[in-house]
Amino acid sequence: MSMNYRRCGRSGVLLPEISLGLWHNFGQPARHEECRSIIARAMELGICHFDLANNYGPPPGAAETRFGELMQSDFAAHRDEMFIATKAGHLMWNGPYGDWGSRKHLLASLDQSLRRMKLDYVDVFYSHRPDPDTPLEETMGALITAVKSGKALYAGLSKYPAHLFTRACAMLKEAGVPCLLHQLRYNLLDRACEPSQLPAVGEQHTGCIVFSPLAQGMLTGKYAGGVLPVGSRAADSTSPFLNADQVATQAERIATFQRIADEAGIPLTQLALRWLLRRPEITSVLIGARTVQQLEDCATATGQPPLPQDVLDALEQA
Ligand SMILES: NC(=O)c1ccc[n+]([C@@H]2O[C@H](COP(=O)([O-])OP(=O)(O)OC[C@H]3O[C@@H](n4cnc5c(N)ncnc54)[C@H](OP(=O)(O)O)[C@@H]3O)[C@@H](O)[C@H]2O)c1
């Protein structure tokens, strides 16, 4: 299997069809050796894009700290082969400057992220979410400063509604720092970005990277029959992000997708990722692997032919 790369909008950047996010599986509870193996195997597989944020952990900051340790011990010589992202905009530290979209928060947070990751610069720095109380000009101004200061090579946006994304793109372009890509949640169970956010990406000719492509594991078949496997995210009662109730709510739809996958002879995980890659606006799908095995499994989705029309139709009707 060899990794396919897609051009990120109209930029010079190519990203792998499968990218690796460090939201959950690189915090303090994770085993350091497993984390090292996942990054090393990702590089072997051509998965050279690593997505972080200031608050990834647990606790917040722990994923960047671990990534920094690994960069120093193992991957420093490969820095130019890697495309590394971080973000600011969710709660990171106490007080009025530890959250949202002010210039103060974004630029202080970027400096902290660089220190934790032991990097001179990141490849892309995102506004992690729009801030309804900060002028868009201020948040975009902070991204522009980040790029012009050399601390980030590109600017990115995450979870912006279409109208704000379009305005933000215009501001960034005007400053000579065009938006590289938009990061959006998209998977078979959550298609909320389809009506307006994805078309806006197409209109602005930026890249697009989609997160939680496996709905945090629900689209892998691991929760079949409503059982929560030991060690899974939904079985972790300390995780606020996926729980037994969410799995139970989606059980019927998951079973339908599983049946379609079985009939097509395609593993559900691969089907879910290939379904996302059908869209020309999408540059990369951003998975979160907890083990090397999961990473390898997800990587099989690259370089595959388009899904047959009857499978696409069945998924559409599901
Ligand atoms: N911009 C944003 O606001 C935002 C928000 C969320 C995420 N993100 C980014 O998107 C990345 C991915 O998000 P995500 O973790 O929700 O992605 P995901 O790929 O939908 O879910 C990851 C989880 O799915 C399971 N999994 C993955 N591959 C598997 C396989 N082959 N077989 C069985 N199970 C598998 C694992 O669950 P278990 O741990 O249960 O084994 C893994 O922890 C994050 O790391 C982050 O970088 C961004």
The ligand as an ORCA input file, in Angstrom:
! r2SCAN-3c Opt
* xyz 0 1
  N     -10.942     20.775     15.202
  C     -11.557     20.175     16.206
  O     -12.302     20.786     16.971
  C     -11.343     18.718     16.430
  C     -12.240     18.005     17.239
  C     -12.026     16.644     17.413
  C     -10.939     16.028     16.795
  N     -10.078     16.753     16.046
  C      -8.896     16.123     15.414
  O      -9.303     14.934     14.741
  C      -8.534     13.845     15.205
  C      -9.313     12.574     15.107
  O     -10.504     12.647     15.894
  P     -11.083     11.323     16.528
  O     -10.095     10.797     17.507
  O     -12.459     11.602     16.961
  O     -11.087     10.386     15.204
  P     -11.712      8.962     14.889
  O     -10.713      8.322     13.976
  O     -13.116      9.137     14.417
  O     -11.762      8.180     16.264
  C     -10.582      7.675     16.852
  C     -10.911      6.459     17.677
  O     -11.509      5.490     16.820
  C     -11.026      4.214     17.141
  N     -10.316      3.679     15.978
  C      -9.563      4.357     15.071
  N      -9.130      3.513     14.119
  C      -9.616      2.311     14.438
  C      -9.524      1.039     13.835
  N      -8.853      0.877     12.689
  N     -10.140     -0.007     14.420
  C     -10.846      0.147     15.569
  N     -10.969      1.336     16.200
  C     -10.355      2.409     15.625
  C     -10.142      4.363     18.351
  O     -11.009      4.223     19.458
  P     -10.583      3.528     20.837
  O      -9.705      4.499     21.497
  O     -11.916      3.318     21.466
  O      -9.902      2.245     20.463
  C      -9.680      5.785     18.248
  O      -9.301      6.321     19.479
  C      -8.143     14.251     16.615
  O      -7.026     13.529     17.099
  C      -7.848     15.702     16.431
  O      -6.573     15.856     15.879
  C     -10.281     18.074     15.837
*
